[in-house]
Structure formats: structure tokens, C-alpha cells
């Protein structure tokens, strides 16, 4: 069946309507639409929102399906957490395909139709995690779109051979080049940025770099990154995840950096953590910087939190950024949906004729209440295909 008619839904905070999806795209929105042989689903007066988008997560790291992991490593030492993760991964013999299937299908149950996953590449496991997640990408085709980032979590310049493994991961099919704290981890910003931009140029890929570096150090790294972005003509092809330095108190310097980021069309991916300074989403948007949001790690060795739910993440984003008005909460939702898709460089998810046929039905009197409550999703549709009901994916996780 290549057509689906969802009847009796509310479009955001508007009135009732039907949504017709044909050949993967929204073909009509309005009252009394004729399905012409389409499968019909009764929306029962629920609110329809566009498919949710997780623009920053780690499918290969999740411990979903394992017994409770007792975490004895605090969050104050990044390298200690990285080393602990490598050790636990070896001890448990984690299978990146199995874990990524479990994580991705949980996200599908919560309404995610598009996500970007950073996947570890290091000298301890080589490219096995990339291979496992790429297997998941193939198996879940048509259920959720997954972009992969070859991610040097253990460091790039400080671990000989990692750059060659990154090259191999990109040849295998990783979609983007990742990076990590060129100063704070590798202590070689020039070498690190030369390496990742070189890989991007060689393979014709974009970049999404983790930048946890705070304050002046982070701004220094951003300055070097922008120089390369502009010199290599990579405007619109570079994203910075976290970018904690943009939350620093030096307002004038941050404003100047945001203007440069907007000119170079460098995108920012945030996870809205509560324990550290973060970029202010309204400030980013005011400067024209594209922004997306993600769950980051979900129940892994880094922390016990998270469940893969981007509607809940929209609530956390609103709390972190003091978004209180209904229209502001709707903005938080957009950063976890349509705006995030644009920040990833793909089509905006929207309830508009011609847009991708990704639709989620949620409970609530309004969009804002739906975000705050984040009740189980009643129906999730990907390109006209029903992928989840009542909070659970229709495909069984391993």
C-alpha cells in the first residue's frame, strides 16, 4: 500500500483535518479528503506533529537490554569516562548492531523518524562499531533514517592509526567525519582539524565535531574551525555538537562568534544538559544559526539517563532555555523536529503538502501540553508507513 489517509487529527493547535500521504510524501491536508484506495487510520482527535528528529545520539553505546549498570565514574573527568567505556565495552562484549537496533527501535516508538548517530572508531575495536551500526541502518531502512558519523571518541592524534581507521570507516559508508576536542583531548588543534577536514575533502563528506571545550579554549577552536570551513568552501557542511563555549558570559565575544557561525552556515547541535553552560537557542536563532537537538547518550556508561524520547528532550530544551510561552514550547519542539532536520542538511519535517510523510500523533489539549506531558505516542508514521503504535515500534528489537 503506497497511500495512507489519517483522518480526524488536529494540526498543531489548529482545527481538525485529514492528512493524506502518498508515495512517501504528504499529498493533502484538509477536511474530507478522498483516500482513493489508501489505507485509513482514525486519528481520534489527537494532535498531529511532524516526525521527531534526534540530531545527536550514540547508537553503539547504549546498554539497553542489559542488567542495570552500576556507574562509579563521575562526570568531571572526560578521559576517565572514555577509558571506562572502552573497558566496559570489552568486558561485556557489546555488539554494536544489537545495541543500535535496541536504541533505534526505542526511538522509533517515541516518534523519531530521522537521527544522526556518532559511532566510535578507535584502535581498540577498529571499525567494528561502524560495521554494526551500518547493518542496523540497512535493516531499519524505511522505518527510520539513520546518519552515521565516524567518531574518534578515544582521540585522533593521541592514538596512532586512528586517522587510517577513520578513513576506512568512511569508505565503508559512514556519512560524516567526526571529531573531538582538538585542544582538550588531542592537544593538537592544528593537527586534529587538518586531519578531519582532510578526510572530509577526500571523501566528499560533511563534518560534525564534538566540542566540549569551554570558554576561551572553545572559542579558539571555533575560530580555527571557521577559518578552515571558509577556506575550503565547506559552508553548510559543518556542524558543532555541544559548543559549550557559546554559553560563556562574555556576551560580546559570543555575539561576534555567532555572527561568524551564521555567515559560514555552521550548524549547532545541542543536548540541553542541565549541569553546564550551553548555547542559548533563542540567541542562536536570532543570529540565523541553524540548530538541532539530540538525546546524546541513552542509558550507557556515561550516565543512566535518557530514553530516546525527543518529545521529552523538547521539554528539557524548554526548561534549560526558559521557554515558557506556548509559542516558545512549540519552538523547542521544532528544534527537535523540522529545524533539526534542516540543521542536518536534509529536508525539513513539516505538516505541509509536499513534505516528507513523517507524522506522529500525540495526546494533549495543545502542542505545549503534549510536549510537557510527552505521553506515549499513539501512532508513528515514516514516509507513509506505520512504524509504531502506543509507544512501541512494530519491529521487535533483538
BELVEN-V436171 format. One record per residue. N is the residue number from 1. PSI is psi in whole degrees, 0 to 359 (none if undefined). Layout:
N|PSI  N|PSI
This chain:
1|122  2|13  3|144  4|130  5|116  6|115  7|158  8|57  9|162  10|130  11|101  12|231  13|13  14|199  15|184  16|149  17|171  18|155  19|123  20|125  21|126  22|133  23|41  24|358  25|155  26|119  27|342  28|145  29|124  30|191  31|142  32|38  33|143  34|127  35|335  36|56  37|2  38|151  39|145  40|132  41|130  42|117  43|352  44|31  45|11  46|164  47|132  48|132  49|160  50|161  51|142  52|153  53|123  54|102  55|359  56|104  57|180  58|88  59|330  60|351  61|340  62|144  63|20  64|133  65|349  66|161  67|161  68|130  69|122  70|117  71|119  72|12  73|118  74|171  75|7  76|349  77|102  78|315  79|325  80|323  81|322  82|314  83|321  84|319  85|316  86|318  87|314  88|320  89|319  90|315  91|319  92|344  93|45  94|135  95|112  96|329  97|313  98|312  99|321  100|326  101|315  102|315  103|311  104|319  105|329  106|318  107|319  108|316  109|331  110|0  111|7  112|131  113|351  114|135  115|158  116|124  117|127  118|134  119|127  120|134  121|120  122|171  123|349  124|319  125|0  126|230  127|20  128|322  129|319  130|315  131|318  132|316  133|324  134|327  135|320  136|319  137|315  138|317  139|332  140|14  141|133  142|350  143|316  144|136  145|132  146|120  147|141  148|142  149|123  150|114  151|116  152|67  153|324  154|5  155|153  156|301  157|333  158|354  159|99  160|135  161|346  162|321  163|321  164|323  165|323  166|318  167|316  168|318  169|321  170|324  171|327  172|337  173|5  174|141  175|330  176|162  177|128  178|169  179|172  180|115  181|75  182|326  183|307  184|326  185|305  186|339  187|30  188|73  189|320  190|312  191|318  192|310  193|323  194|319  195|311  196|324  197|328  198|316  199|318  200|318  201|319  202|322  203|359  204|39  205|162  206|179  207|141  208|106  209|133  210|129  211|95  212|346  213|133  214|166  215|221  216|323  217|317  218|319  219|324  220|314  221|317  222|321  223|314  224|322  225|318  226|322  227|315  228|321  229|314  230|318  231|326  232|4  233|36  234|25  235|134  236|0  237|10  238|135  239|149  240|120  241|138  242|292  243|50  244|332  245|336  246|355  247|5  248|163  249|349  250|85  251|315  252|319  253|322  254|317  255|316  256|321  257|323  258|323  259|319  260|319  261|318  262|317  263|321  264|358  265|44  266|129  267|154  268|130  269|120  270|157  271|3  272|50  273|154  274|349  275|9  276|157  277|143  278|160  279|142  280|119  281|323  282|326  283|318  284|312  285|325  286|331  287|359  288|18  289|129  290|140  291|141  292|169  293|158  294|170  295|346  296|220  297|148  298|109  299|67  300|193  301|345  302|332  303|157  304|359  305|167  306|147  307|12  308|11  309|109  310|343  311|320  312|322  313|325  314|321  315|314  316|322  317|318  318|317  319|315  320|331  321|13  322|43  323|111  324|322  325|153  326|319  327|327  328|323  329|322  330|326  331|317  332|320  333|318  334|324  335|341  336|17  337|256  338|313  339|324  340|320  341|317  342|320  343|330  344|354  345|19  346|184  347|142  348|135  349|125  350|156  351|77  352|148  353|130  354|344  355|161  356|142  357|55  358|113  359|140  360|135  361|127  362|157  363|144  364|157  365|335  366|170  367|317  368|316  369|324  370|321  371|314  372|319  373|325  374|55  375|160  376|137  377|130  378|324  379|138  380|131  381|129  382|114  383|39  384|359  385|128  386|124  387|343  388|150  389|142  390|40  391|2  392|137  393|148  394|341  395|132  396|135  397|150  398|none
